[in-house]
Amino acid sequence: MPQTEPAMASKETVLLPIRHAPYTKLRDILQLKTVAELRSLAGLHGVRRIYQMRKDGLVTAIFDAMLVQDRMENILFLLDSASWRRLLKIAECGSCESRGCSVNNDTVLLELCYLQAFLQDSVVTYVMPDEVRSAVLVLTENGFQARKERSDLIHAYAMAAINLYGVIAKDDLLKIFSMQNRPALTEEELDLVLLRQIARECGYVLLGSEIASEAFSYNQYRDIPDLLARVGNKPRYIPTKTEFLKYANSDYYEPTAYTQELEQYLRTSCHLDRQRLSELMIELHYAIVLEAPMQRLLDLFVEYGVELSAGELHTISKLLVELSNHTRLWSNNGHTPSELAGRPPVVGRADHKSKKIGRNDPCPCGSGKKYKRCCGR
């Protein structure tokens, strides 16, 4: 598990540059910061007993901590792709300039002091301290970039899996990854990436042999056994690598004729602007994935300020039924209800047994039909 991880800044965070001629030495840059800023930076880099130190002591402790190779690697592993690319770009020359008096980009890099912004004559200069730059270049020369790309890919698979299935056994994720990538993924490699990412509350948790969405945290993950029982022996939907990785984005939903039909209706009849339409569709998709009742789906329209006439309500309800029948559900192991309708059950997970289904019970595939007239035929 990493010794420390960067605190991910809010997108609205605005960091003021230091009004000073650019410095390039790390110790000189640290001396320009206030004690409060140094204490915050010390916490990000795992420095302890910070309130017992004076400014010079803080500067020395932070200087030493920032250049520990293992700690730097653990932090760089957690950078998103945009911040990582910018870090590499600035590492090539040591600095870059932009016009303006405030800074609202690369907040993680700035908070960690891997970059420092200086303001002089209305020009902001981003400087990578010489010592940090040297350490980054050494890491890249020793193959760190390839290791980070591999780590990012494993994390993307974990995110995609919990967004598509809600919960997945580590063994199943290992099989999916190794089926679509080389070299094959080992459990030790998977655990290392998972624990590193979980330390910063990435969106999933590790519960024994299962990786689960943090969406289950609202009731201490007590819904997971019920979900696994409902999944039972349903076959798992496994798309191509390109399609699978789209689900790493928590806001992604598969564009289908049914999503397009609903979007078109909301644009033309309900006059939703692009932003509200996008947000509402994401909310509707997530609610359907969790199999929320129809009333909850309709309540979302009210929350987004959409007033529906009786005729519009009827049309919207029909569109939502079609959308629900063609949305990939956690309880269907990633399949849509329409895909599983009439399809015989296939042996899947052997470690979770579902309860016996009566022939007159509702079919667990979600089709709405009796089991004897659906998957039980």
NUTORVEX-625115 format. One record per residue (C-alpha): residue in three letters; x, y, z. Coordinates in Angstrom, 3 decimals. Example, Ala and Ser with C-alpha at 12.3 -4.5 7.8 and 13.67 -1.06 7.14 Angstrom:
BEGIN
+--------+----------+----------+----------+
: residu :     east :    north :       up :
+--------+----------+----------+----------+
:    ALA :   12.300 :   -4.500 :    7.800 :
:    SER :   13.670 :   -1.060 :    7.140 :
+--------+----------+----------+----------+
This chain:
BEGIN
+--------+----------+----------+----------+
: residu :     east :    north :       up :
+--------+----------+----------+----------+
:    MET :    0.000 :    0.000 :    0.000 :
:    PRO :    1.373 :    3.455 :   -0.803 :
:    GLN :    2.860 :    5.495 :    1.985 :
:    THR :    0.961 :    8.556 :    0.866 :
:    GLU :   -1.264 :    9.735 :   -1.930 :
:    PRO :   -2.116 :   13.150 :   -3.353 :
:    ALA :   -5.250 :   14.852 :   -2.123 :
:    MET :   -7.312 :   15.354 :   -5.247 :
:    ALA :   -8.216 :   19.017 :   -5.481 :
:    SER :  -11.626 :   20.310 :   -6.421 :
:    LYS :  -12.081 :   21.438 :  -10.009 :
:    GLU :  -13.041 :   24.848 :   -8.641 :
:    THR :   -9.801 :   25.214 :   -6.717 :
:    VAL :   -7.886 :   28.350 :   -7.675 :
:    LEU :   -4.248 :   28.485 :   -6.589 :
:    LEU :   -2.534 :   31.855 :   -6.591 :
:    PRO :    0.968 :   31.960 :   -8.050 :
:    ILE :    3.856 :   33.365 :   -6.030 :
:    ARG :    4.545 :   36.973 :   -7.070 :
:    HIS :    8.258 :   36.547 :   -7.507 :
:    ALA :   10.859 :   35.923 :  -10.161 :
:    PRO :   10.957 :   32.175 :  -10.903 :
:    TYR :   13.184 :   30.000 :   -8.735 :
:    THR :   14.308 :   26.580 :   -9.912 :
:    LYS :   15.824 :   25.064 :   -6.753 :
:    LEU :   13.378 :   23.146 :   -4.576 :
:    ARG :   14.703 :   24.441 :   -1.263 :
:    ASP :   14.492 :   28.058 :   -2.469 :
:    ILE :   10.902 :   27.513 :   -3.619 :
:    LEU :    9.911 :   25.973 :   -0.292 :
:    GLN :   11.402 :   28.949 :    1.588 :
:    LEU :    8.967 :   31.257 :   -0.254 :
:    LYS :    5.950 :   29.443 :    1.210 :
:    THR :    4.207 :   30.302 :    4.470 :
:    VAL :    4.356 :   27.977 :    7.457 :
:    ALA :    0.683 :   27.079 :    6.905 :
:    GLU :    1.409 :   26.172 :    3.280 :
:    LEU :    4.418 :   24.133 :    4.311 :
:    ARG :    2.403 :   22.203 :    6.891 :
:    SER :   -0.216 :   21.376 :    4.263 :
:    LEU :    2.493 :   20.252 :    1.840 :
:    ALA :    4.197 :   18.223 :    4.569 :
:    GLY :    0.981 :   16.338 :    5.210 :
:    LEU :    0.663 :   15.429 :    1.522 :
:    HIS :    4.188 :   13.995 :    1.540 :
:    GLY :    3.806 :   11.974 :    4.717 :
:    VAL :    5.916 :   14.144 :    7.004 :
:    ARG :    5.052 :   13.623 :   10.677 :
:    ARG :    5.234 :   15.837 :   13.761 :
:    ILE :    4.813 :   18.897 :   11.564 :
:    TYR :    3.528 :   21.098 :   14.394 :
:    GLN :    6.740 :   20.564 :   16.339 :
:    MET :    8.868 :   22.059 :   13.545 :
:    ARG :    9.831 :   25.610 :   12.738 :
:    LYS :    9.948 :   26.799 :    9.160 :
:    ASP :   13.513 :   25.692 :    8.410 :
:    GLY :   12.781 :   22.250 :    9.825 :
:    LEU :    9.650 :   21.942 :    7.702 :
:    VAL :   11.561 :   22.940 :    4.583 :
:    THR :   14.229 :   20.302 :    5.211 :
:    ALA :   11.720 :   17.566 :    6.060 :
:    ILE :    9.614 :   18.276 :    2.971 :
:    PHE :   12.681 :   18.493 :    0.742 :
:    ASP :   13.827 :   15.074 :    1.901 :
:    ALA :   10.360 :   13.470 :    1.685 :
:    MET :    9.607 :   14.748 :   -1.821 :
:    LEU :   12.678 :   13.074 :   -3.269 :
:    VAL :   12.169 :    9.593 :   -1.782 :
:    GLN :   11.847 :    7.478 :   -4.926 :
:    ASP :    9.237 :    4.999 :   -3.628 :
:    ARG :    6.999 :    7.787 :   -2.348 :
:    MET :    7.302 :    9.715 :   -5.592 :
:    GLU :    6.433 :    6.594 :   -7.594 :
:    ASN :    3.343 :    5.940 :   -5.478 :
:    ILE :    2.124 :    9.489 :   -6.004 :
:    LEU :    2.868 :    9.527 :   -9.731 :
:    PHE :    0.984 :    6.253 :  -10.156 :
:    LEU :   -2.164 :    8.093 :   -9.004 :
:    LEU :   -1.926 :   11.025 :  -11.402 :
:    ASP :   -4.601 :   11.116 :  -14.067 :
:    SER :   -3.454 :   10.912 :  -17.673 :
:    ALA :   -3.736 :   14.675 :  -18.313 :
:    SER :   -1.604 :   15.621 :  -15.290 :
:    TRP :    0.912 :   12.898 :  -16.111 :
:    ARG :    1.305 :   14.128 :  -19.702 :
:    ARG :    1.772 :   17.705 :  -18.508 :
:    LEU :    4.343 :   16.574 :  -15.948 :
:    LEU :    6.342 :   14.795 :  -18.648 :
:    LYS :    6.091 :   17.768 :  -20.991 :
:    ILE :    7.403 :   20.239 :  -18.416 :
:    ALA :   10.079 :   17.755 :  -17.295 :
:    GLU :   11.569 :   17.991 :  -20.783 :
:    CYS :   12.478 :   21.675 :  -20.402 :
:    GLY :   11.861 :   22.485 :  -16.728 :
:    SER :    9.295 :   25.286 :  -17.180 :
:    CYS :    6.573 :   26.818 :  -19.348 :
:    GLU :    4.699 :   30.115 :  -19.452 :
:    SER :    1.099 :   31.294 :  -19.781 :
:    ARG :   -0.718 :   34.624 :  -19.627 :
:    GLY :   -2.984 :   35.449 :  -16.671 :
:    CYS :   -2.818 :   36.094 :  -12.945 :
:    SER :   -4.390 :   32.959 :  -11.484 :
:    VAL :   -3.842 :   29.221 :  -11.697 :
:    ASN :   -6.631 :   26.679 :  -11.956 :
:    ASN :   -4.972 :   23.813 :  -13.813 :
:    ASP :   -2.883 :   20.891 :  -12.551 :
:    THR :   -3.945 :   21.563 :   -8.969 :
:    VAL :   -2.598 :   18.200 :   -7.820 :
:    LEU :    0.870 :   18.892 :   -9.235 :
:    LEU :    0.858 :   22.395 :   -7.769 :
:    GLU :   -0.339 :   21.274 :   -4.341 :
:    LEU :    2.405 :   18.644 :   -4.270 :
:    CYS :    4.974 :   21.269 :   -5.332 :
:    TYR :    5.978 :   19.136 :   -8.290 :
:    LEU :    5.172 :   22.349 :  -10.127 :
:    GLN :    5.343 :   25.884 :   -8.751 :
:    ALA :    3.649 :   28.863 :  -10.418 :
:    PHE :    5.350 :   32.263 :  -10.358 :
:    LEU :    3.760 :   35.535 :  -11.478 :
:    GLN :    5.881 :   38.332 :  -12.927 :
:    ASP :    4.799 :   41.055 :  -15.375 :
:    SER :    1.393 :   39.389 :  -15.946 :
:    VAL :    3.090 :   36.164 :  -17.035 :
:    VAL :    2.653 :   32.930 :  -15.070 :
:    THR :    5.675 :   30.667 :  -15.258 :
:    TYR :    5.279 :   27.043 :  -14.231 :
:    VAL :    8.542 :   25.695 :  -12.867 :
:    MET :    9.416 :   22.106 :  -12.070 :
:    PRO :   12.072 :   22.243 :   -9.344 :
:    ASP :   15.403 :   20.961 :  -10.609 :
:    GLU :   15.565 :   18.151 :   -8.061 :
:    VAL :   12.037 :   16.975 :   -8.890 :
:    ARG :   12.771 :   17.146 :  -12.595 :
:    SER :   15.917 :   15.033 :  -12.190 :
:    ALA :   14.009 :   12.439 :  -10.154 :
:    VAL :   11.190 :   12.258 :  -12.737 :
:    LEU :   13.648 :   11.854 :  -15.598 :
:    VAL :   15.448 :    9.044 :  -13.753 :
:    LEU :   12.123 :    7.264 :  -13.211 :
:    THR :   11.159 :    7.525 :  -16.875 :
:    GLU :   14.584 :    6.300 :  -17.967 :
:    ASN :   14.103 :    3.263 :  -15.722 :
:    GLY :   10.818 :    2.272 :  -17.387 :
:    PHE :    8.352 :    3.962 :  -15.015 :
:    GLN :    6.155 :    5.212 :  -17.845 :
:    ALA :    5.429 :    1.664 :  -19.031 :
:    ARG :    4.698 :    0.569 :  -15.455 :
:    LYS :    2.320 :    3.495 :  -14.995 :
:    GLU :    0.505 :    2.749 :  -18.248 :
:    ARG :    0.052 :   -0.841 :  -17.107 :
:    SER :   -1.187 :    0.296 :  -13.679 :
:    ASP :   -3.606 :    2.773 :  -15.273 :
:    LEU :   -4.964 :    0.037 :  -17.531 :
:    ILE :   -5.561 :   -2.331 :  -14.606 :
:    HIS :   -7.323 :    0.435 :  -12.675 :
:    ALA :   -9.453 :    1.234 :  -15.738 :
:    TYR :  -10.517 :   -2.422 :  -15.952 :
:    ALA :  -11.488 :   -2.426 :  -12.270 :
:    MET :  -13.506 :    0.786 :  -12.707 :
:    ALA :  -15.182 :   -0.558 :  -15.841 :
:    ALA :  -16.056 :   -3.820 :  -14.109 :
:    ILE :  -17.746 :   -2.233 :  -11.097 :
:    ASN :  -19.631 :    0.215 :  -13.328 :
:    LEU :  -20.840 :   -2.602 :  -15.571 :
:    TYR :  -21.432 :   -5.321 :  -12.958 :
:    GLY :  -21.565 :   -3.557 :   -9.564 :
:    VAL :  -19.407 :   -6.256 :   -8.013 :
:    ILE :  -16.951 :   -8.755 :   -9.472 :
:    ALA :  -14.722 :  -11.474 :   -8.069 :
:    LYS :  -11.013 :  -10.785 :   -8.411 :
:    ASP :  -10.616 :  -14.087 :  -10.239 :
:    ASP :  -13.191 :  -13.011 :  -12.822 :
:    LEU :  -11.465 :   -9.660 :  -13.374 :
:    LEU :   -8.134 :  -11.463 :  -13.782 :
:    LYS :   -9.681 :  -13.659 :  -16.489 :
:    ILE :  -11.265 :  -10.748 :  -18.371 :
:    PHE :   -8.072 :   -8.672 :  -18.288 :
:    SER :   -5.842 :  -11.577 :  -19.301 :
:    MET :   -8.237 :  -12.549 :  -22.095 :
:    GLN :   -7.887 :   -9.088 :  -23.644 :
:    ASN :   -4.297 :   -8.136 :  -22.746 :
:    ARG :   -0.757 :   -9.461 :  -22.618 :
:    PRO :    1.048 :  -10.191 :  -20.412 :
:    ALA :   -1.574 :  -11.889 :  -18.274 :
:    LEU :   -2.504 :  -10.206 :  -14.999 :
:    THR :   -1.440 :  -11.840 :  -11.727 :
:    GLU :   -3.323 :  -11.570 :   -8.452 :
:    GLU :   -0.308 :   -9.928 :   -6.783 :
:    GLU :   -0.161 :   -7.248 :   -9.493 :
:    LEU :   -3.912 :   -6.681 :   -9.270 :
:    ASP :   -3.836 :   -6.347 :   -5.474 :
:    LEU :   -1.018 :   -3.808 :   -5.641 :
:    VAL :   -2.963 :   -1.566 :   -8.031 :
:    LEU :   -6.277 :   -1.983 :   -6.198 :
:    LEU :   -4.837 :   -1.104 :   -2.784 :
:    ARG :   -2.974 :    1.880 :   -4.184 :
:    GLN :   -6.127 :    3.259 :   -5.805 :
:    ILE :   -8.456 :    2.401 :   -2.910 :
:    ALA :   -6.242 :    4.451 :   -0.590 :
:    ARG :   -7.517 :    7.568 :   -2.368 :
:    GLU :  -11.199 :    6.489 :   -2.438 :
:    CYS :  -11.268 :    5.814 :   -6.159 :
:    GLY :  -14.826 :    4.474 :   -6.503 :
:    TYR :  -14.425 :    0.820 :   -5.576 :
:    VAL :  -13.500 :   -1.198 :   -2.497 :
:    LEU :  -12.000 :   -4.620 :   -1.896 :
:    LEU :  -14.168 :   -6.960 :    0.176 :
:    GLY :  -12.304 :  -10.215 :    0.559 :
:    SER :  -12.201 :  -11.766 :   -2.902 :
:    GLU :  -14.716 :   -9.282 :   -4.348 :
:    ILE :  -14.256 :   -5.828 :   -5.868 :
:    ALA :  -17.384 :   -3.765 :   -5.264 :
:    SER :  -18.701 :   -0.342 :   -6.186 :
:    GLU :  -18.690 :    2.264 :   -3.432 :
:    ALA :  -22.350 :    2.782 :   -4.338 :
:    PHE :  -23.049 :   -0.070 :   -1.897 :
:    SER :  -21.550 :    1.881 :    1.011 :
:    TYR :  -24.851 :    3.595 :    1.834 :
:    ASN :  -25.871 :    0.549 :    3.877 :
:    GLN :  -22.424 :   -0.893 :    4.670 :
:    TYR :  -22.406 :   -3.155 :    1.580 :
:    ARG :  -25.252 :   -5.347 :    2.882 :
:    ASP :  -26.927 :   -5.409 :   -0.556 :
:    ILE :  -24.068 :   -7.280 :   -2.205 :
:    PRO :  -25.156 :  -10.835 :   -1.213 :
:    ASP :  -28.635 :  -10.081 :   -2.556 :
:    LEU :  -27.212 :   -8.821 :   -5.847 :
:    LEU :  -25.000 :  -11.883 :   -6.237 :
:    ALA :  -27.975 :  -14.148 :   -5.534 :
:    ARG :  -29.977 :  -12.368 :   -8.234 :
:    VAL :  -27.089 :  -12.683 :  -10.672 :
:    GLY :  -26.913 :  -16.396 :   -9.939 :
:    ASN :  -25.787 :  -18.327 :  -13.000 :
:    LYS :  -26.601 :  -15.710 :  -15.607 :
:    PRO :  -23.930 :  -15.445 :  -18.293 :
:    ARG :  -21.596 :  -12.495 :  -18.002 :
:    TYR :  -21.662 :   -9.845 :  -20.702 :
:    ILE :  -18.073 :   -9.184 :  -21.789 :
:    PRO :  -17.698 :   -6.619 :  -24.582 :
:    THR :  -14.586 :   -6.007 :  -26.625 :
:    LYS :  -11.669 :   -4.281 :  -24.900 :
:    THR :  -12.477 :   -0.936 :  -26.503 :
:    GLU :  -16.118 :   -1.061 :  -25.435 :
:    PHE :  -15.318 :   -2.486 :  -21.995 :
:    LEU :  -12.947 :    0.364 :  -21.164 :
:    LYS :  -15.625 :    2.944 :  -21.973 :
:    TYR :  -17.309 :    1.863 :  -18.733 :
:    ALA :  -14.287 :    3.081 :  -16.766 :
:    ASN :  -16.054 :    6.442 :  -17.016 :
:    SER :  -18.799 :    6.333 :  -14.386 :
:    ASP :  -20.990 :    8.601 :  -16.539 :
:    TYR :  -20.848 :    6.375 :  -19.609 :
:    TYR :  -23.936 :    4.649 :  -20.888 :
:    GLU :  -24.198 :    2.674 :  -24.089 :
:    PRO :  -25.737 :    4.735 :  -26.908 :
:    THR :  -28.609 :    2.785 :  -28.418 :
:    ALA :  -31.662 :    3.530 :  -30.513 :
:    TYR :  -33.596 :    3.784 :  -27.241 :
:    THR :  -31.255 :    6.322 :  -25.612 :
:    GLN :  -31.289 :    8.344 :  -28.831 :
:    GLU :  -35.076 :    8.252 :  -29.040 :
:    LEU :  -35.450 :    9.511 :  -25.478 :
:    GLU :  -32.794 :   12.182 :  -25.958 :
:    GLN :  -34.480 :   13.378 :  -29.136 :
:    TYR :  -37.849 :   13.612 :  -27.384 :
:    LEU :  -36.367 :   15.534 :  -24.444 :
:    ARG :  -34.677 :   17.974 :  -26.805 :
:    THR :  -37.635 :   18.666 :  -29.054 :
:    SER :  -40.674 :   18.264 :  -26.774 :
:    CYS :  -39.238 :   19.194 :  -23.373 :
:    HIS :  -36.736 :   21.751 :  -24.704 :
:    LEU :  -33.890 :   20.588 :  -22.476 :
:    ASP :  -30.566 :   22.292 :  -23.084 :
:    ARG :  -27.494 :   20.151 :  -23.748 :
:    GLN :  -26.117 :   20.246 :  -20.195 :
:    ARG :  -29.382 :   19.398 :  -18.429 :
:    LEU :  -30.124 :   16.714 :  -21.008 :
:    SER :  -26.726 :   15.097 :  -20.461 :
:    GLU :  -27.055 :   15.205 :  -16.679 :
:    LEU :  -30.610 :   13.848 :  -16.709 :
:    MET :  -29.697 :   10.964 :  -19.029 :
:    ILE :  -26.782 :   10.009 :  -16.784 :
:    GLU :  -29.051 :   10.068 :  -13.720 :
:    LEU :  -31.737 :    8.032 :  -15.495 :
:    HIS :  -29.218 :    5.451 :  -16.645 :
:    TYR :  -27.781 :    5.043 :  -13.147 :
:    ALA :  -31.251 :    4.727 :  -11.611 :
:    ILE :  -32.214 :    2.073 :  -14.176 :
:    VAL :  -28.987 :    0.146 :  -13.553 :
:    LEU :  -30.026 :    0.019 :   -9.881 :
:    GLU :  -33.555 :   -0.986 :  -11.002 :
:    ALA :  -35.273 :    1.978 :   -9.387 :
:    PRO :  -39.083 :    1.967 :   -9.697 :
:    MET :  -40.778 :    3.954 :  -12.462 :
:    GLN :  -41.893 :    6.646 :  -10.015 :
:    ARG :  -38.284 :    7.338 :   -9.074 :
:    LEU :  -37.413 :    7.755 :  -12.752 :
:    LEU :  -40.275 :   10.203 :  -13.201 :
:    ASP :  -39.244 :   12.081 :  -10.061 :
:    LEU :  -35.916 :   12.811 :  -11.743 :
:    PHE :  -37.724 :   14.854 :  -14.381 :
:    VAL :  -39.241 :   16.998 :  -11.633 :
:    GLU :  -35.810 :   17.443 :  -10.027 :
:    TYR :  -34.489 :   18.725 :  -13.353 :
:    GLY :  -37.359 :   21.169 :  -13.754 :
:    VAL :  -39.160 :   19.246 :  -16.501 :
:    GLU :  -42.929 :   19.693 :  -16.304 :
:    LEU :  -44.786 :   16.917 :  -18.135 :
:    SER :  -48.323 :   17.079 :  -19.432 :
:    ALA :  -50.499 :   13.971 :  -19.287 :
:    GLY :  -49.642 :   13.170 :  -22.900 :
:    GLU :  -45.932 :   13.754 :  -22.367 :
:    LEU :  -46.013 :   11.640 :  -19.208 :
:    HIS :  -47.533 :    8.758 :  -21.157 :
:    THR :  -44.916 :    9.048 :  -23.914 :
:    ILE :  -42.027 :    9.400 :  -21.462 :
:    SER :  -43.195 :    6.345 :  -19.512 :
:    LYS :  -43.234 :    4.232 :  -22.677 :
:    LEU :  -39.784 :    5.466 :  -23.633 :
:    LEU :  -38.463 :    4.690 :  -20.152 :
:    VAL :  -39.840 :    1.140 :  -20.295 :
:    GLU :  -38.036 :    0.568 :  -23.602 :
:    LEU :  -34.875 :    2.152 :  -22.231 :
:    SER :  -35.037 :   -0.051 :  -19.118 :
:    ASN :  -35.428 :   -3.184 :  -21.234 :
:    HIS :  -32.288 :   -2.281 :  -23.166 :
:    THR :  -30.049 :   -1.083 :  -20.332 :
:    ARG :  -27.259 :   -3.248 :  -18.929 :
:    LEU :  -28.155 :   -4.188 :  -15.370 :
:    TRP :  -25.937 :   -5.254 :  -12.502 :
:    SER :  -28.397 :   -8.014 :  -11.621 :
:    ASN :  -28.143 :   -9.338 :  -15.191 :
:    ASN :  -24.343 :   -9.593 :  -15.060 :
:    GLY :  -24.111 :   -6.740 :  -17.546 :
:    HIS :  -26.769 :   -7.995 :  -19.934 :
:    THR :  -29.941 :   -6.102 :  -20.774 :
:    PRO :  -33.319 :   -7.681 :  -19.936 :
:    SER :  -34.083 :   -7.963 :  -23.663 :
:    GLU :  -30.830 :   -9.865 :  -24.282 :
:    LEU :  -31.609 :  -12.459 :  -21.624 :
:    ALA :  -35.293 :  -12.857 :  -22.473 :
:    GLY :  -35.860 :  -16.386 :  -23.721 :
:    ARG :  -32.206 :  -17.311 :  -23.330 :
:    PRO :  -31.428 :  -20.509 :  -21.390 :
:    PRO :  -29.323 :  -20.078 :  -18.244 :
:    VAL :  -25.568 :  -20.636 :  -18.665 :
:    VAL :  -23.256 :  -21.881 :  -15.947 :
:    GLY :  -21.288 :  -18.896 :  -14.662 :
:    ARG :  -19.924 :  -18.281 :  -11.194 :
:    ALA :  -19.602 :  -21.438 :   -9.120 :
:    ASP :  -18.912 :  -19.698 :   -5.833 :
:    HIS :  -22.324 :  -18.020 :   -5.431 :
:    LYS :  -25.439 :  -20.205 :   -5.530 :
:    SER :  -28.835 :  -18.691 :   -6.228 :
:    LYS :  -32.004 :  -19.877 :   -4.569 :
:    LYS :  -34.265 :  -22.332 :   -6.461 :
:    ILE :  -36.655 :  -20.532 :   -8.777 :
:    GLY :  -40.241 :  -21.762 :   -9.073 :
:    ARG :  -41.662 :  -22.141 :  -12.582 :
:    ASN :  -44.346 :  -19.595 :  -11.809 :
:    ASP :  -41.919 :  -17.116 :  -10.215 :
:    PRO :  -40.870 :  -13.961 :  -12.103 :
:    CYS :  -37.919 :  -14.755 :  -14.342 :
:    PRO :  -34.679 :  -13.489 :  -12.750 :
:    CYS :  -33.511 :  -12.126 :  -16.106 :
:    GLY :  -35.805 :   -9.152 :  -15.578 :
:    SER :  -38.033 :   -9.742 :  -18.620 :
:    GLY :  -41.216 :   -9.521 :  -16.537 :
:    LYS :  -42.357 :  -12.962 :  -17.731 :
:    LYS :  -42.860 :  -16.062 :  -15.605 :
:    TYR :  -39.780 :  -18.274 :  -15.393 :
:    LYS :  -41.539 :  -21.188 :  -17.168 :
:    ARG :  -42.293 :  -18.958 :  -20.160 :
:    CYS :  -38.835 :  -17.387 :  -20.316 :
:    CYS :  -35.444 :  -18.756 :  -19.249 :
:    GLY :  -37.092 :  -21.886 :  -17.802 :
:    ARG :  -38.415 :  -23.093 :  -21.152 :
+--------+----------+----------+----------+
